[in-house]
């Protein structure tokens, strides 16, 4: 397994060397050390470390918070702040740079190890979410370019993105902060709202029949007031009072 590359930014020479020594003992690779903000930015861009340990109160024109902000604008490297000043004012300024943690001086090796590993794990998971989001955007853009975006959805199932044809959907049900997309044999639970899901579905094929249910029109086989019956005995769906008139129009009742 590749070593984790760490950049140390600390203006006190003795403290910096102590941190570097601890990092090496813990199995990390120190790619560089800076004693001011400008050097920190330069080394971060040059070495692209896996993580940066950044003292907040650096001497010179650029403090640690400003250096972290400059690095964040150019890279996605996670930063952990080192500080002996944990007052609210300092923390409020530091939070703007979205750090991955704080280590309060004086600290032990276990503090460094724990903070780094938690930060790396958090950063990895966030990167996975961003990649997944970008993939979804790319898929949607490609489908829109081919004119088929409204006929296909991608849903997350068991850490995978699964392509789902909207023609296979029977109904969607609201469940607190989630919605459940139901096909003939499968259920997909998605963190979304009915409003958002409804906006993504082909309007000509789906209808909201209850505040908690959206159904596909061609799956309806009968109406037994106050319910809808879906084909294959899939589900009895209640019809909400405020949705009856729209449903009647869409079904061409005579």
C-alpha positions as CSV (number, residue, x, y, z in Angstrom):
1,X,0.0,0.0,0.0
2,X,1.4,3.4,-1.0
3,X,2.5,5.7,1.8
4,X,0.5,8.8,2.6
5,X,2.3,12.0,1.5
6,X,2.1,14.8,4.1
7,X,3.2,18.4,3.8
8,X,4.0,20.1,7.2
9,X,3.5,23.8,7.6
10,X,4.9,25.1,10.9
11,X,7.0,28.2,11.6
12,X,8.5,27.0,14.8
13,X,11.6,24.9,13.7
14,X,11.7,22.6,16.7
15,X,7.9,21.9,16.5
16,X,8.1,21.3,12.8
17,X,10.9,18.8,13.2
18,X,9.1,17.1,16.0
19,X,6.0,16.7,13.8
20,X,8.0,15.4,10.9
21,X,9.7,12.8,13.2
22,X,6.3,11.7,14.6
23,X,4.9,11.4,11.0
24,X,7.8,9.2,9.9
25,X,7.4,7.0,13.0
26,X,3.8,6.6,12.2
27,X,4.6,5.5,8.6
28,X,3.8,8.6,6.7
29,X,6.0,10.2,4.0
30,X,6.9,13.9,4.6
31,X,7.2,15.4,1.1
32,X,8.1,18.9,2.4
33,X,8.0,21.4,5.2
34,X,7.2,25.1,5.0
35,X,7.6,27.8,7.6
36,X,5.4,30.5,6.0
37,X,2.1,30.7,4.0
38,X,3.7,31.6,0.7
39,X,6.0,28.6,0.8
40,X,3.1,26.4,1.9
41,X,1.1,27.3,-1.2
42,X,4.1,26.8,-3.5
43,X,5.0,23.3,-2.0
44,X,1.4,22.2,-2.0
45,X,1.0,22.9,-5.7
46,X,4.4,21.4,-6.5
47,X,4.2,18.2,-4.6
48,X,0.4,17.6,-4.5
49,X,0.5,15.9,-1.1
50,X,-2.3,13.6,0.1
51,X,-2.8,15.9,3.2
52,X,-1.5,19.1,4.7
53,X,-0.8,19.8,8.4
54,X,-1.1,23.6,8.6
55,X,-0.3,25.8,11.6
56,X,-2.9,28.5,11.8
57,X,-0.7,31.3,13.3
58,X,2.1,31.5,10.8
59,X,4.6,34.4,10.9
60,X,4.7,36.6,7.8
61,X,2.2,38.2,5.5
62,X,0.1,35.1,4.9
63,X,-1.2,33.1,7.9
64,X,-2.3,29.5,7.8
65,X,-6.0,30.2,7.2
66,X,-5.1,32.4,4.2
67,X,-2.7,29.8,2.9
68,X,-5.3,27.1,3.2
69,X,-7.8,29.2,1.3
70,X,-5.3,29.8,-1.5
71,X,-4.5,26.1,-1.7
72,X,-8.2,25.2,-1.7
73,X,-8.8,27.4,-4.7
74,X,-6.2,25.5,-6.8
75,X,-6.4,22.0,-5.4
76,X,-8.6,19.5,-3.6
77,X,-6.0,18.6,-0.9
78,X,-7.4,18.2,2.5
79,X,-6.0,20.4,5.3
80,X,-5.8,19.8,9.0
81,X,-5.1,22.8,11.1
82,X,-2.6,22.8,14.0
83,X,-3.3,25.5,16.6
84,X,-2.7,26.5,20.2
85,X,-5.5,29.0,19.8
86,X,-8.9,27.3,19.9
87,X,-11.0,30.5,20.6
88,X,-14.3,31.0,18.7
89,X,-13.0,33.9,16.6
90,X,-10.1,31.8,15.2
91,X,-12.2,28.8,14.6
92,X,-14.9,30.9,12.8
93,X,-12.2,32.2,10.4
94,X,-10.7,28.8,9.9
95,X,-14.1,27.1,9.1
96,X,-14.4,29.2,5.9
97,X,-11.6,27.2,4.4
98,X,-13.5,23.9,5.1
99,X,-10.6,22.1,6.9
100,X,-10.8,18.4,7.6
101,X,-9.9,18.7,11.3
102,X,-8.1,20.5,14.0
103,X,-5.2,19.3,16.2
104,X,-4.8,21.4,19.4
105,X,-1.3,22.0,20.6
106,X,0.3,20.4,22.5
107,X,-0.6,17.1,20.9
108,X,0.4,13.4,21.0
109,X,1.3,11.1,18.1
110,X,-2.1,9.4,18.5
111,X,-3.8,12.7,17.9
112,X,-1.9,13.2,14.6
113,X,-2.5,9.6,13.5
114,X,-6.2,9.7,14.3
115,X,-6.8,13.1,12.7
116,X,-5.0,12.2,9.5
117,X,-6.8,8.9,9.1
118,X,-10.2,10.4,9.7
119,X,-9.5,13.2,7.3
120,X,-8.3,10.9,4.6
121,X,-11.4,8.7,5.0
122,X,-13.7,11.7,4.9
123,X,-11.9,13.1,1.8
124,X,-12.1,9.8,0.0
125,X,-15.8,9.4,0.6
126,X,-16.4,13.0,-0.5
127,X,-14.4,12.4,-3.7
128,X,-16.4,9.3,-4.4
129,X,-19.6,11.3,-4.1
130,X,-18.3,14.0,-6.4
131,X,-17.2,11.4,-9.0
132,X,-20.7,9.8,-8.8
133,X,-22.3,13.2,-9.2
134,X,-20.1,14.1,-12.2
135,X,-20.9,10.7,-13.8
136,X,-24.6,11.3,-13.4
137,X,-24.3,14.8,-14.9
138,X,-22.4,13.3,-17.8
139,X,-24.9,10.6,-18.4
140,X,-27.8,13.0,-18.3
141,X,-26.1,15.4,-20.7
142,X,-25.3,12.6,-23.1
143,X,-28.9,11.3,-23.0
144,X,-30.3,14.8,-23.4
145,X,-28.1,15.3,-26.5
146,X,-29.5,12.1,-27.9
147,X,-33.1,13.1,-27.0
148,X,-33.7,10.2,-24.6
149,X,-33.0,11.6,-21.2
150,X,-36.7,11.4,-20.0
151,X,-36.9,7.7,-20.8
152,X,-34.1,6.6,-18.5
153,X,-33.2,7.3,-14.9
154,X,-30.1,6.3,-12.9
155,X,-30.7,5.1,-9.4
156,X,-28.2,4.1,-6.7
157,X,-28.4,0.5,-5.6
158,X,-25.9,-1.3,-3.4
159,X,-23.2,1.3,-4.2
160,X,-23.8,1.0,-7.9
161,X,-25.6,3.3,-10.4
162,X,-28.3,1.3,-12.1
163,X,-29.9,2.3,-15.3
164,X,-33.7,2.2,-15.0
165,X,-36.1,2.6,-17.9
166,X,-39.1,4.7,-16.9
167,X,-41.3,2.3,-18.8
168,X,-40.5,-0.4,-16.1
169,X,-41.7,1.8,-13.2
170,X,-45.1,0.9,-11.7
171,X,-45.3,3.5,-9.0
172,X,-43.3,5.8,-6.7
173,X,-44.1,6.1,-3.1
174,X,-43.0,8.8,-0.6
175,X,-41.3,7.6,2.6
176,X,-40.3,10.4,4.9
177,X,-37.1,11.8,3.4
178,X,-36.9,9.1,0.8
179,X,-38.9,7.9,-2.2
180,X,-39.3,4.3,-3.2
181,X,-39.3,3.5,-6.9
182,X,-41.2,0.3,-7.6
183,X,-40.8,-1.9,-10.7
184,X,-42.4,-5.3,-11.1
185,X,-39.7,-7.1,-9.2
186,X,-37.5,-4.5,-7.6
187,X,-37.7,-1.6,-5.2
188,X,-35.1,1.3,-5.2
189,X,-35.0,3.6,-2.2
190,X,-33.6,7.0,-3.1
191,X,-32.9,10.0,-1.0
192,X,-35.1,12.6,-2.8
193,X,-38.5,14.3,-2.7
194,X,-41.6,13.5,-4.7
195,X,-41.4,16.9,-6.3
196,X,-37.9,16.3,-7.6
197,X,-38.7,12.8,-8.8
198,X,-41.9,14.0,-10.5
199,X,-39.9,16.7,-12.4
200,X,-37.5,14.0,-13.8
201,X,-40.3,11.7,-15.1
202,X,-42.0,12.0,-18.5
203,X,-45.1,14.1,-17.8
204,X,-47.1,12.2,-20.5
205,X,-46.5,8.8,-18.8
206,X,-46.9,9.5,-15.1
207,X,-49.4,11.2,-12.8
208,X,-49.5,12.2,-9.2
209,X,-52.6,10.5,-7.7
210,X,-51.9,11.1,-4.0
211,X,-49.5,13.3,-2.1
212,X,-47.6,10.0,-1.4
213,X,-48.0,8.3,-4.8
214,X,-47.1,8.8,-8.4
215,X,-48.1,6.1,-10.9
216,X,-47.4,5.2,-14.5
217,X,-50.6,5.6,-16.5
218,X,-50.2,2.5,-18.6
219,X,-49.9,0.3,-15.5
220,X,-53.4,1.2,-14.3
221,X,-55.9,-1.6,-15.0
222,X,-58.9,-0.5,-12.9
223,X,-60.3,2.0,-10.6
224,X,-62.3,0.9,-7.5
225,X,-63.0,4.1,-5.7
226,X,-61.2,5.4,-3.8
227,X,-58.3,3.3,-5.1
228,X,-56.4,2.5,-8.3
229,X,-55.5,-1.1,-9.2
230,X,-52.2,-1.6,-11.0
231,X,-51.5,-4.5,-13.4
232,X,-50.0,-7.8,-12.2
233,X,-51.8,-7.1,-8.9
234,X,-48.8,-4.9,-8.1
235,X,-50.4,-2.5,-5.7
236,X,-53.7,-0.9,-4.6
237,X,-53.0,2.9,-4.7
238,X,-55.2,5.4,-2.9
239,X,-56.5,8.3,-4.9
240,X,-56.3,11.7,-3.1
241,X,-59.3,13.9,-3.2
242,X,-57.4,16.9,-4.8
243,X,-56.1,14.6,-7.6
244,X,-59.3,13.0,-8.8
245,X,-60.2,15.6,-11.4
246,X,-56.8,15.6,-13.1
247,X,-56.8,11.8,-13.0
248,X,-60.2,11.7,-14.7
249,X,-59.0,14.0,-17.5
250,X,-55.8,12.0,-18.0
251,X,-57.7,8.7,-18.3
252,X,-60.3,10.0,-20.7
253,X,-63.2,8.8,-18.5
254,X,-66.6,8.5,-20.3
